[in-house]
Amino acid sequence: MPPIDINLDRRLRLVWHNYQIQMNDLKRNRRSFIQNEMSNNMSSWDATQLFDEEVRNLERLRRIELDHIKSLAKAENKEKQRMREEEEAQRKDVLSARREQLRLERESNKNVAATIPLRRSRRLAKKQNND
């Protein structure tokens, strides 16, 4: 089984640690578990096998839940990424439309500036009138 990055999502960490706590409690109480099973007319070997099966069962359940949450987290991340890309594309469209509008305004201002005669200084105007 490939490893799961529990830092991918907060829920993965929670599930991992919850099952880890259960497994640690079970392993801590191994002796009492085996003695309890042996009191039910079971050999120590069978009780040990039952304990090992219980640990494997917890690991299996943890893996199933982690896989499920991982698939949910990946789907959510994919949706968030798609939304970000859409917002980015929309933002780029707005910016390009604004740039186009500014370009058109500059071009129209150039045309207006070409039709208006240049303003001359008062000093030059006086010199030309005296001539």
C-alpha positions, 0 to 999 in steps of 0.5 A: 500500500502506498503511504498516505500524506496525512498533512494533506488535510486536517481530517486525515490527521484527526483520523490517523491520530484517533486510530493511533490512540485506539491501537496504542490503548489496545497494545498497552492492554495486550496482557489483560486482553490475552488473559481475558481470552484465556479465561474464556477457555482459549489457548495463549497462542489462540488469544495472541492470534486473536489480539494480532487479528484485532490490531490488523482489523484496526489498521485495515479500518484506519486505512479504509477511512483514510483512503475515503477521506483522501479521495474527498480531500483530493476532489475538494482540492481539485474543485478549489483549483478549478475555481481559482483558475476560473477566477484568474481567467476572469480577472485576466479578461477584466484586465485585458478589457480595461487595457483595451479601453485605455488603449482606445482612449489614448488613440482617440486623445492622439487624434484630438491632439493632432487637430488642436493647434499647438499653443504658443508662448506669449513671448513668441506671439509678441515677436511674430506680431512685431514682424 
